[in-house]
Amino acid sequence: MSLIQQALEKTGRVQETRTTTPVSVPKPWERDPTGAILEPKLIQIQQKHSKRWSFYRKAALGALLACVVAGSLYLTIQESRSKSKASFVTAMITPQAPIKIFSGNIYRLTGITDLGGKAMAVINENIVGVGDTLFGKAVVKEIGSGEVRLDVEGREIKLTL
C-alpha cells in the first residue's frame, strides 16, 4: 500500500480508482462529410503515385544499365577493329609487287595515281612524281598506266605493277 493511500485512510477518505475510457476524437475528415469520402480516394492516389515512381526509377536504372553495357561492348568492338585495321593496313602497304634490284638499291612500285592532272607513283613507300629522285641515284623519268620508268645512274629501268 502506498503512503498516499495510508494517509487517506487515516483521514477517512479513501480514493476510488477509476478507469476512464479515452474519449475518441473524430479525425478531421470524419467531421467533414466530404473529407470522409475524399480520404480513401486520396490514399489510393498516393499509392498509385508511389508505384508509378517506383516503376520510373526501375526503368531509369534499367536504361542506365543498358547504356553502360552498350558502351562497354562498343569500346570492345572498337579495340578489336583497331587491331584488325592495323594488320589490314600493314598488308595493304606491303603488297607483293615485283621488285628490281639495281645499283645496290631495291625498287618496288606499289601504286600509281593521278592527282589533279599530275601523275604520282608510290615507290618504296615514297610518293614521287616525274623529276623526283630516289636514294639520290634514281630519277623518275615517266609515269604511265601500270608502269614507271626510272633513270638510275644513266641506265633506264622499268617498274610495273
ABEGO torsion letter per residue (X at the ends): XBAAAAAAAAAGBBBBBBBBBBBBBBBAAAABAAAAAAAAAAAAAAAAAAAAAAAAAAAAAAAAAAAAAAAAAAAAAAAAAAAAAAAAAAAAABBBBBBBBBGGBBBBBABBBBBGGBBBBBBGGBBBBBGBBBGGABBBABBBBGBBBBBBGGBBBBBBX
